Amino acid sequence: MQRREKLLFNLDVSKLVGIEIGALDKPFIQRNDGNILYVDYTDREGLVEKYRQDPNVNVENIVRVDAIWGENTLADAVDHRKVDYVIASHVIEHVPDLITWLAELRSILKDTGEVRLMIPDRRFTFDYLREETRFADVVNSFLLRARVPQPHSVLDFLLNAVRLDCAAAWDGKIETGELVKFQTFENAVKIARDVLDNGTYHDVHCWVFTPKSFGGLMAQMADVGLLDFACDRFHDTEKYTFEFFVSLRPSSDRRLIARSWRRMAEMAKDMPDSATHACRDATPQKRDPANCTYTMDEIRAMKTTVEPLDLDHGISAEWAYSRDPLGWAHATRSSHMTRNDVSGDT
């Protein structure tokens, strides 16, 4: 299955209203495909100027931006319009505050809507040497109301990002001692200091995932009421590729949400090959994982050991948003939403 097929599976965009974040010059949804809103951190003219010298971007094909999502909330950017779906390819790993970003997507999505994400798999990208994102790091950025990648994330990225042969990584032929890093220690510290002293936005991968770690992290967020999305469908990383696909659906059932993400984590292969999974399947051995059809109602009926945690409202995403929606928002960035690029990644 091709990338576009994974992203748009069973999605009739001709009859729906959608958002694509960071489409730049290669949108998955064209204007004539359906009612689509292109969201980015600046207007088309700003993007053309930024990427004029980038050989990987055809500036003539950069889309006209319909909504600018910067210091404002996404809801404000789209005039509080509700949409049927949101598409974001290689965006989530860049956002400084993961919890807030997901909450803002939920704020503009219909209850029957979907969010569809393409996410890089650490094991086959320049993040090869980095550790997967920890729950505490995500919560820390949320509590800080991070508007820019934090010094720790910038340092972790710059000190560990390497040139990597994806196929060699799949074949187990990587010699870690021979990997070439992009940045020197001195330059990494200089850039991190710029963040600390000046609050400058330097675009990096703030978060690092494998399919298994992503599912586990989302489950932890769900356990404490920081996530309002269940995992609806999951495509594992295919051999000799470097990304996986996840479809999210809104839910207010904390146990259901946590179960769905733990299911994804269980189904993700330690060394994946070509596979498609529906996270809703609680007994995958009884079904073809490429054709799972369990519904959310079936998940609700399944037994679980997941217990919701009672937290005070100081860590509740819903509470924080209602108390200070504008202050809580941040300048999100897609892979193309950058002020100071430090890697050349797209």
C-alpha positions in Angstrom: 0.0 0.0 0.0 1.4 3.4 -1.0 1.8 6.3 1.4 -1.2 8.2 0.0 -3.3 5.1 0.2 -2.5 4.6 3.9 -3.2 8.2 4.7 -6.5 8.4 2.8 -7.8 4.8 3.3 -11.7 4.9 3.5 -11.7 8.7 3.6 -14.0 10.2 0.9 -12.4 13.6 0.8 -14.8 14.7 -2.0 -17.6 14.8 0.6 -15.7 16.0 3.6 -14.0 19.1 5.0 -10.4 18.6 6.0 -7.2 20.2 7.1 -3.7 19.4 5.9 -0.9 20.8 8.0 2.4 21.7 6.4 1.5 20.7 2.8 4.1 23.0 1.3 4.6 22.0 -2.4 3.5 18.3 -2.1 -0.1 18.2 -0.7 -1.7 14.9 -0.2 -5.1 16.5 -0.9 -5.4 18.8 -4.0 -7.9 21.6 -4.2 -10.0 19.8 -6.7 -10.1 16.6 -4.5 -12.5 18.2 -2.0 -13.0 20.9 0.6 -9.5 21.3 2.0 -7.9 23.9 4.2 -4.1 24.3 4.1 -2.6 25.3 7.5 1.0 26.5 8.0 2.9 28.9 10.2 3.1 31.7 7.6 1.5 32.6 4.3 2.5 31.4 0.9 4.8 34.3 0.2 6.7 33.7 3.4 7.1 30.0 2.5 8.3 30.8 -1.0 10.9 33.2 0.3 12.1 30.6 2.9 12.4 27.8 0.5 13.5 29.6 -2.6 17.0 28.2 -2.4 16.0 24.7 -1.3 16.5 22.1 -4.1 14.0 19.8 -2.5 11.1 22.3 -2.8 9.5 23.5 -6.0 8.4 26.9 -4.8 6.1 27.3 -7.8 4.0 24.4 -6.4 3.7 25.7 -2.8 0.0 25.8 -1.9 -1.9 28.9 -1.0 -2.2 28.9 2.8 -5.8 29.2 4.1 -5.0 29.5 7.8 -1.9 30.7 9.6 -1.3 28.8 12.9 1.3 30.7 14.8 1.0 32.3 18.2 -2.8 31.9 18.0 -4.8 28.7 18.6 -5.7 26.5 15.7 -9.4 27.1 16.5 -8.8 30.9 16.1 -6.8 30.2 12.9 -9.8 28.4 11.2 -12.4 30.7 12.7 -13.6 27.9 15.0 -14.8 25.9 12.1 -15.2 22.1 12.7 -13.7 19.7 10.2 -14.0 16.0 9.4 -10.3 15.1 9.3 -6.8 16.4 9.8 -3.7 15.2 7.9 -0.2 15.8 9.1 2.8 14.0 7.6 6.1 14.2 9.6 4.8 17.1 11.7 4.1 15.7 15.2 7.8 15.0 16.0 8.6 18.8 15.5 6.0 20.3 17.9 7.4 21.8 21.1 4.3 20.8 23.2 2.9 17.5 22.1 0.0 17.5 24.6 -1.2 20.9 23.6 -0.9 20.2 19.9 -3.1 17.2 20.1 -5.6 19.0 22.2 -5.8 21.8 19.7 -6.5 19.3 16.9 -9.3 17.9 18.9 -10.8 21.4 19.4 -11.5 21.8 15.7 -12.5 18.2 14.9 -16.0 16.9 14.7 -16.9 14.1 17.1 -17.0 11.7 14.1 -13.7 13.0 12.7 -10.2 11.6 12.4 -6.6 12.7 12.6 -4.2 10.8 10.3 -0.5 11.0 11.0 2.7 9.8 9.2 5.5 9.5 11.8 9.2 8.8 11.3 10.5 5.6 13.0 13.7 6.4 14.9 15.4 3.1 14.0 15.6 4.1 10.3 16.3 7.8 10.4 18.9 10.2 11.6 17.4 9.8 15.1 19.0 6.3 15.2 21.2 7.0 18.2 18.5 8.8 20.3 16.4 7.3 23.0 12.6 7.2 22.6 10.7 10.0 24.1 9.7 9.6 27.8 6.4 10.5 29.3 8.0 12.8 31.8 9.6 14.8 29.0 6.2 15.3 27.3 4.6 16.4 30.6 7.5 18.7 31.3 7.0 20.6 28.0 3.3 20.8 28.7 3.9 22.3 32.2 6.3 24.8 30.7 3.8 25.7 28.0 6.7 25.3 25.6 6.4 27.6 22.6 9.8 26.6 21.2 11.8 23.4 21.3 13.5 23.3 24.7 17.3 23.3 25.2 17.3 19.6 26.2 15.5 18.6 23.0 17.7 20.8 20.9 20.9 19.3 22.5 19.6 15.8 22.2 18.9 16.2 18.6 22.0 18.1 17.6 24.4 15.9 19.6 23.0 12.6 18.3 21.5 13.2 14.8 23.6 11.2 12.2 23.7 10.3 8.6 22.1 7.0 8.2 21.5 4.4 5.5 17.9 3.2 6.0 18.5 -0.1 4.1 21.6 -0.8 6.1 19.7 -0.2 9.3 17.1 -2.7 8.3 19.7 -5.2 7.4 21.5 -4.8 10.7 24.7 -3.5 9.1 25.1 -0.3 11.0 28.3 0.3 12.8 27.4 3.0 15.4 31.0 4.0 15.8 31.3 5.0 12.2 28.1 7.1 12.0 28.7 10.7 11.1 27.0 13.4 13.1 25.6 16.6 11.7 26.8 19.0 14.3 29.8 19.7 16.5 29.5 19.9 20.3 30.4 23.6 20.2 27.7 24.4 17.7 25.1 22.4 19.5 25.8 24.2 22.7 25.7 27.6 20.9 22.3 26.8 19.4 20.9 25.5 22.7 22.2 28.7 24.5 20.4 30.8 21.9 17.1 29.0 22.9 17.8 29.5 26.6 18.9 33.2 26.3 16.6 34.5 23.5 13.8 32.0 23.2 14.7 31.4 19.5 12.8 28.8 17.6 15.3 26.2 16.2 13.5 23.4 14.3 14.5 19.9 15.5 12.8 16.6 16.2 11.6 17.3 19.7 10.1 13.8 20.0 11.5 10.4 19.0 9.3 7.4 18.4 9.1 3.8 17.3 5.6 2.4 16.7 5.8 0.5 20.0 7.1 3.5 22.0 4.5 5.8 20.4 1.7 3.5 21.4 3.0 3.2 24.9 3.5 6.9 25.3 -0.1 7.7 24.1 -1.4 5.1 26.6 0.4 6.8 29.4 -1.1 10.2 28.4 -4.5 8.6 28.3 -4.2 7.1 31.7 -3.9 10.5 33.3 -6.5 12.2 31.1 -4.2 14.1 28.8 -5.4 12.6 25.6 -8.8 12.6 23.9 -7.9 10.4 21.0 -8.1 6.6 20.6 -5.9 4.7 18.1 -8.2 3.6 15.3 -5.8 2.1 12.8 -2.1 1.5 12.5 0.3 0.6 9.8 3.6 -0.7 11.0 6.9 0.5 9.4 7.4 -1.4 6.2 10.7 -2.9 5.4 13.2 -0.5 3.9 11.0 2.5 4.8 11.3 4.8 7.7 7.8 5.8 8.8 4.6 4.4 10.3 1.0 5.5 10.1 -1.6 6.1 12.8 -5.2 7.1 12.6 -6.8 8.7 15.7 -10.5 9.1 16.6 -11.9 11.3 19.3 -13.1 9.6 22.5 -14.0 10.7 26.0 -13.6 7.1 27.4 -10.3 7.1 29.1 -10.1 3.3 29.5 -11.0 2.8 25.8 -8.4 5.2 24.7 -5.6 3.7 26.9 -6.6 0.1 25.7 -6.4 1.1 22.0 -2.9 2.5 22.4 -1.6 -0.4 24.4 -3.0 -2.6 21.7 -1.0 -0.7 19.1 2.1 -1.1 21.3 1.6 -4.8 21.6 1.0 -5.3 17.9 4.0 -3.2 16.8 6.9 -5.5 15.8 10.3 -5.1 17.4 11.8 -5.3 13.9 8.8 -4.6 11.7 8.1 -5.9 8.2 5.2 -5.0 5.9 2.0 -5.1 8.0 -1.2 -3.3 8.5 -3.0 -3.4 11.8 -6.3 -2.2 13.2 -5.6 -1.1 16.8 -9.1 -2.0 17.7 -8.4 -5.7 17.5 -8.0 -7.2 21.0 -7.3 -10.8 19.7 -5.2 -10.3 16.5 -4.3 -14.0 16.3 -7.9 -14.7 15.4 -8.1 -12.3 12.5 -6.1 -11.2 9.5 -4.3 -8.1 10.9 -4.7 -6.5 7.5 -8.5 -6.8 7.7 -9.5 -6.1 11.3 -12.9 -4.7 11.9 -13.6 -4.5 15.6 -15.6 -1.4 16.5 -15.2 1.0 19.4 -18.3 -0.6 21.0 -16.4 -4.0 21.1 -13.5 -2.4 22.8 -15.8 -1.0 25.5 -17.1 -4.5 26.1 -13.5 -5.9 26.7 -12.2 -6.4 30.2 -9.3 -4.1 31.2 -6.9 -3.6 34.1 -6.5 0.1 33.2 -7.8 2.3 36.0 -8.3 6.0 35.5 -6.2 8.2 37.7 -7.7 11.0 39.8 -5.6 14.1 39.3 -6.3 17.6 40.5 -7.1 20.1 37.8 -3.6 21.5 37.7 -2.5 18.9 35.2 -5.8 18.6 33.2 -5.5 19.5 29.6 -9.2 20.5 29.5 -8.8 22.7 32.6 -5.7 24.4 31.3 -7.3 25.2 28.0 -10.4 26.6 29.6 -8.5 28.7 32.0 -6.0 30.2 29.6 -6.7 29.1 26.0 -4.5 31.8 24.3 -1.6 31.6 26.8 -1.6 27.9 26.6 -1.4 27.8 22.8 2.0 27.8 21.2 3.6 28.3 17.9 3.4 24.9 16.4 5.6 23.9 13.5 5.4 21.2 10.9 8.5 19.8 9.2 8.2 22.9 7.1 7.1 25.2 9.9 10.5 26.5 11.0 12.3 29.7 11.9 15.8 28.4 12.1 16.4 25.0 10.5 19.3 23.1 11.9 19.2 19.8 10.1 17.8 20.1 6.6 15.2 17.5 7.5 11.8 17.6 5.8 
